[in-house]
Amino acid sequence: MMNSSTPHTKGSEKSTIKDTITTAQTKSNMTSVSKLSSQEHPLIIAGPCSAETEEQVMAIAHQLKTTGTSIYRAGIWKPRTRPGMFEGVGAEGLKWLQRVKEETGLRVATEVANKDHVKACLKHGIDVLWIGARTTANPFAVQEIADELQGVDVPVLVKNPVNPDVNLWLGAIERLEKAGIKQVGAIHRGISPLGKSVYRNNPEWNMPMTLKELRPDLLLINDPSHIAGNRQLLAGIAETALALGMDGLMIETHTNPDAAWSDAAQQITPQALTVLLAKMKSATGTGTVMDTADLSNMRSSIDYIDEQLIDLLSYRMQVAAEIGQYKKQHGMAVVQEERWAELLTKNVSQAAGRNLDGEFVTQLFNSIHRESVNRQNLV
């Protein structure tokens, strides 16, 4: 078994977060917690983005009992981008999660961002904690959480930071381990895009794969809901994650997604979750049966992606025109061969890592470049 003083190598034994279910008392003897089990693959964590009402929390929980879900998730404190938005029901919602455990037998999980959140969760017997992307990016906040968890045998999952920094992600995990927390795992939720994107958060698949290479002992969960931002894209992301060897999925689930108080567009119903998991299970078997509903869903995804491509191309041409204006004002040539050659080489290289044909990508970007030049010549 690993501890904070033991070096981690690719050959290290699996972390205790993937051990068979056991229980352990917290430092204050307020509750006992269950370890995550290596027998649950993929490990499914599901539930609403936010706990809204006790009735809503319980209705979702009872419907999730038969979906293959192992852990029920619900946001109690919501770190929103701007003030005035719904920021969660607070500690009152922890009592609802206790009731979920009692009535359904599901383990329960929520996000913590400071030591007060941790104290409240331990008091109410929350089984699994996770640290959100914004908190991961703040080493001071992570250290505060780690200090409060010293002596507590509770699983903690760490979401990747909003920026593509594997070391920052790994650093948050190591802070928890150095505090003596043995059950630490990671959640891949994508990174914030710099401009327009098909996704709410770009997957940046190389980021979790780098973490997996550095720490093969860690439990690695994918959060397709936050990557997609749109339920139409959810299945493809989830399937990709499992194909890349990730250990499970965290999927936001709601009985009435369109009426959700937060992140409505990316949540699915428990019934849709059942269908999604069944399809993925079928895909890993000897064959997959495709019906017209499957084809319709995939075509809807293609339509949505195409719309995003059009928007991105339009945005790119707007930027190209602005660059053309700058070049005109400063007496610069429209076509700069060295810059274009460098850009094309970079794009073809990136495409190769994403299983795209180099000739296809070259032709595509040559066409885009020609149109950009035309736009700049019109300035």
C-alpha positions in Angstrom: 0.0 0.0 0.0 1.3 3.4 -0.9 1.9 6.3 1.5 3.1 9.8 1.1 6.8 8.8 1.6 6.8 6.0 -1.0 7.9 7.0 -4.5 5.2 6.4 -7.2 6.3 4.6 -10.3 4.5 3.0 -13.2 5.0 -0.3 -11.6 3.5 0.7 -8.3 0.5 -1.2 -6.9 -3.0 0.3 -7.4 -4.0 3.0 -4.9 -6.2 2.0 -2.1 -9.0 4.1 -3.6 -9.6 1.1 -5.9 -9.5 -1.6 -3.2 -12.4 -3.8 -2.1 -15.0 -1.9 -0.1 -14.1 -1.4 3.5 -15.0 1.1 6.2 -13.0 3.4 8.4 -13.8 5.8 11.2 -13.1 9.5 10.7 -10.8 11.3 13.2 -13.8 12.7 15.0 -15.8 9.4 15.0 -18.7 11.3 13.4 -19.1 8.9 10.5 -17.6 6.0 8.6 -16.8 6.0 4.9 -16.6 3.4 2.1 -13.6 3.0 -0.1 -14.2 2.9 -3.8 -14.0 -0.6 -5.2 -11.9 -1.9 -8.0 -14.7 -4.4 -8.8 -16.9 -1.5 -10.1 -15.8 -0.9 -13.6 -16.7 1.5 -15.0 -17.5 3.3 -11.7 -20.6 5.4 -12.3 -21.1 8.6 -10.3 -24.4 10.2 -11.2 -26.9 12.8 -9.8 -27.9 16.4 -10.3 -25.6 19.3 -10.8 -27.2 20.9 -7.8 -29.3 19.7 -4.9 -32.3 22.0 -5.3 -35.0 20.6 -3.0 -35.3 17.5 -0.8 -38.0 16.2 -3.1 -35.8 16.6 -6.2 -32.8 15.0 -4.6 -34.8 12.0 -3.4 -36.7 11.5 -6.7 -33.5 11.4 -8.7 -31.8 9.0 -6.2 -34.6 6.5 -6.2 -34.6 6.5 -10.0 -30.8 6.0 -10.1 -30.9 2.9 -7.9 -31.4 0.6 -10.8 -29.2 2.3 -13.4 -25.8 0.9 -12.4 -24.9 4.0 -10.4 -22.6 3.4 -7.5 -22.3 6.9 -6.1 -24.9 9.6 -5.9 -23.5 13.1 -6.6 -25.1 16.5 -5.9 -23.6 20.0 -5.6 -24.4 21.6 -2.2 -22.2 24.6 -2.6 -21.9 25.9 -6.1 -18.9 28.1 -7.1 -20.6 30.2 -9.8 -18.8 32.5 -12.2 -20.8 35.6 -11.2 -22.7 36.7 -8.0 -26.5 36.6 -8.0 -26.6 33.1 -9.6 -27.9 30.1 -7.7 -25.0 29.2 -5.4 -26.4 26.0 -3.8 -28.7 25.2 -0.9 -25.7 25.0 1.5 -25.3 22.6 4.5 -29.1 22.0 4.7 -28.7 19.8 1.6 -26.3 17.5 3.4 -29.3 16.1 5.4 -30.9 15.2 2.1 -27.8 13.2 1.1 -28.0 11.4 4.4 -31.5 10.4 3.6 -30.4 9.2 0.1 -27.9 6.8 1.8 -30.6 5.6 4.2 -33.3 5.0 1.7 -31.3 3.8 -1.4 -28.0 2.4 -0.1 -26.1 4.6 -2.6 -22.9 6.2 -1.4 -23.1 10.0 -1.7 -20.6 12.6 -2.9 -20.3 16.4 -3.0 -17.8 19.1 -3.8 -15.8 20.9 -1.1 -13.9 24.2 -1.5 -12.8 25.0 2.0 -12.3 23.5 5.5 -15.8 24.5 6.6 -17.3 22.4 3.8 -15.1 19.5 4.8 -16.2 19.7 8.5 -19.9 19.8 7.5 -19.5 16.8 5.1 -17.7 14.7 7.7 -20.4 15.5 10.3 -23.1 14.3 7.9 -21.4 11.2 6.8 -20.7 12.1 3.2 -18.8 9.1 1.6 -16.8 10.8 -1.2 -15.6 14.4 -1.6 -14.4 16.0 -4.7 -12.4 19.2 -5.3 -13.6 21.4 -8.2 -11.6 22.8 -11.1 -11.4 26.3 -9.7 -10.3 25.1 -6.3 -7.7 22.8 -7.8 -6.1 25.9 -9.4 -5.6 27.4 -5.9 -2.9 25.6 -3.9 -3.8 27.5 -0.8 -7.3 26.3 -0.9 -6.2 22.7 -1.6 -3.8 22.8 1.3 -6.6 24.0 3.7 -8.7 21.1 2.6 -5.8 18.7 3.0 -5.1 20.0 6.5 -8.7 19.5 7.6 -8.7 16.0 6.3 -5.7 14.8 8.1 -6.4 11.5 9.9 -9.6 10.9 7.9 -10.0 7.9 5.7 -12.3 9.3 3.0 -11.9 9.2 -0.7 -11.1 12.6 -2.4 -11.4 13.1 -6.2 -9.6 16.0 -7.7 -10.8 17.7 -10.9 -8.3 19.0 -13.3 -7.7 22.8 -13.1 -9.5 25.0 -15.7 -6.2 25.6 -17.4 -4.1 22.9 -19.1 -1.5 22.4 -16.3 -0.9 18.8 -15.4 1.6 19.8 -12.8 -1.0 21.9 -11.0 -3.4 19.0 -11.1 -0.7 16.6 -9.9 0.3 19.0 -7.2 -3.2 19.1 -5.7 -3.2 15.3 -5.6 0.2 15.3 -3.9 -0.9 17.8 -1.3 -3.7 15.5 -0.2 -1.4 12.5 -0.2 1.2 14.3 1.9 -1.5 15.1 4.4 -1.9 11.3 4.8 -5.0 10.9 2.7 -4.6 7.4 1.1 -7.7 7.4 -1.1 -7.1 10.0 -3.8 -8.3 10.0 -7.4 -8.6 12.3 -10.3 -11.5 13.6 -12.4 -11.0 14.8 -16.0 -13.5 17.6 -16.8 -11.7 19.4 -19.7 -10.3 22.9 -19.8 -11.8 26.3 -20.5 -11.6 27.2 -24.2 -9.9 30.4 -25.3 -12.4 31.1 -28.0 -15.5 29.5 -29.4 -15.6 25.7 -29.1 -17.9 22.8 -29.8 -17.5 21.9 -26.2 -18.2 23.8 -23.0 -14.7 22.7 -21.9 -12.2 21.3 -24.4 -11.4 17.6 -23.7 -7.6 18.0 -24.1 -7.3 14.2 -24.0 -3.5 14.4 -23.7 -3.9 16.0 -20.3 -5.5 13.0 -18.5 -3.3 10.6 -20.5 -0.2 12.4 -19.3 -1.5 12.1 -15.7 -2.2 8.4 -16.3 1.3 7.9 -17.5 2.8 9.8 -14.5 0.5 8.1 -12.0 -0.9 4.8 -13.3 -2.0 3.9 -9.8 -4.6 6.7 -9.6 -8.3 6.1 -10.1 -9.2 8.3 -13.2 -12.8 9.4 -13.7 -14.1 11.3 -16.7 -16.8 14.0 -16.4 -18.4 14.1 -19.9 -21.1 16.5 -18.7 -18.8 19.4 -18.0 -16.8 18.7 -21.2 -19.9 18.5 -23.4 -22.0 21.3 -22.0 -24.7 19.8 -24.2 -26.3 16.4 -23.7 -26.1 15.6 -27.4 -22.4 15.3 -27.2 -22.3 13.3 -24.0 -22.2 9.8 -25.4 -19.3 10.3 -27.7 -17.1 11.8 -24.9 -18.0 9.0 -22.4 -17.2 6.3 -25.0 -13.9 8.0 -25.8 -13.0 8.2 -22.1 -13.6 4.5 -21.5 -11.8 3.6 -24.7 -8.8 5.5 -23.4 -8.8 3.3 -20.3 -10.4 5.6 -17.8 -12.0 4.0 -14.7 -15.4 5.5 -14.7 -17.8 8.4 -15.4 -19.4 11.3 -13.5 -22.6 12.2 -15.3 -25.0 14.9 -14.2 -28.5 13.4 -14.0 -31.9 15.1 -13.3 -35.5 14.0 -13.5 -36.4 17.2 -15.5 -33.1 18.5 -16.9 -34.5 21.5 -18.8 -35.9 22.8 -15.5 -32.6 22.3 -13.6 -31.5 25.3 -11.6 -27.9 25.0 -12.9 -26.3 23.5 -16.1 -29.6 22.4 -17.5 -28.3 21.7 -21.0 -25.7 19.1 -20.0 -27.9 17.0 -17.7 -29.8 13.8 -18.7 -32.6 11.9 -17.2 -32.0 8.6 -15.2 -33.7 6.8 -18.1 -31.3 8.3 -20.6 -28.4 7.3 -18.4 -29.7 3.7 -18.4 -29.8 3.7 -22.2 -26.3 5.3 -22.4 -24.7 2.8 -20.1 -26.4 -0.1 -21.9 -25.0 1.1 -25.2 -21.5 1.4 -23.9 -21.7 -2.0 -22.3 -22.9 -3.5 -25.6 -20.1 -1.7 -27.5 -17.6 -3.5 -25.4 -19.1 -6.9 -26.2 -19.0 -9.0 -29.3 -21.2 -6.6 -31.3 -23.4 -3.6 -31.2 -27.0 -3.4 -32.5 -27.7 -0.1 -34.1 -31.3 1.1 -34.3 -32.9 4.1 -35.9 -32.9 6.0 -32.6 -29.1 5.6 -32.4 -28.7 6.8 -35.9 -30.9 9.8 -35.2 -29.0 10.7 -32.1 -25.6 10.5 -33.9 -27.0 12.6 -36.8 -28.2 15.2 -34.3 -24.6 15.3 -32.9 -23.2 15.8 -36.4 -25.7 18.6 -37.1 -24.7 20.3 -33.8 -21.0 20.0 -34.5 -21.4 21.3 -38.0 -23.2 24.4 -36.7 -20.3 25.0 -34.3 -17.8 24.6 -37.2 -19.6 27.3 -39.1 -19.5 29.6 -36.1 -15.8 28.9 -35.6 -15.0 29.6 -39.3 -17.0 32.8 -39.2 -15.1 33.9 -36.0 -11.8 33.0 -37.6 -12.5 35.1 -40.7 -13.5 38.1 -38.4 -10.1 37.8 -36.7 -8.3 37.4 -40.1 -10.0 40.7 -41.2 -8.8 42.4 -38.1 -5.3 41.2 -38.7 -5.6 42.4 -42.3 -6.5 45.9 -41.0 -3.4 45.9 -38.7 -1.1 44.8 -41.6 -2.5 47.6 -43.8 -2.0 50.2 -41.1 1.6 49.1 -40.6 2.5 48.5 -44.2 2.9 44.7 -43.9 2.4 42.2 -46.7 -0.8 40.2 -46.5 0.8 36.9 -47.1 3.7 36.0 -44.8 5.0 32.7 -46.1 7.2 31.9 -43.0 4.3 32.3 -40.6 1.9 30.3 -42.8 4.4 27.4 -43.1 4.9 27.3 -39.4 1.2 27.3 -38.7 0.5 24.6 -41.3 3.2 22.3 -39.9 1.8 22.8 -36.4 -1.8 22.0 -37.4 -0.8 18.9 -39.4 1.3 17.7 -36.4 -1.6 18.2 -34.0 -4.0 16.4 -36.4 -1.8 13.4 -36.6 -2.2 13.0 -32.8 -5.9 13.0 -33.3 -6.1 10.3 -36.0 -6.7 12.8 -38.8 -5.2 12.3 -42.3 -2.4 14.8 -43.0 -3.3 15.4 -46.6 -6.9 16.1 -45.6 -5.8 18.6 -43.0 -3.4 20.3 -45.3 -6.1 20.7 -48.0 -8.6 22.0 -45.4 -6.2 24.6 -44.0 -5.0 25.7 -47.4 -8.6 26.4 -48.3 -9.1 28.3 -45.0 -5.9 30.2 -45.6 -6.9 31.3 -49.1 -10.2 32.6 -47.8 -8.4 34.5 -45.0 -6.0 36.1 -47.5 -9.0 37.1 -49.7 -10.6 38.7 -46.6 -7.4 40.6 -45.8 -7.0 41.8 -49.4 -10.5 43.3 -49.2 -9.6 45.5 -46.2 
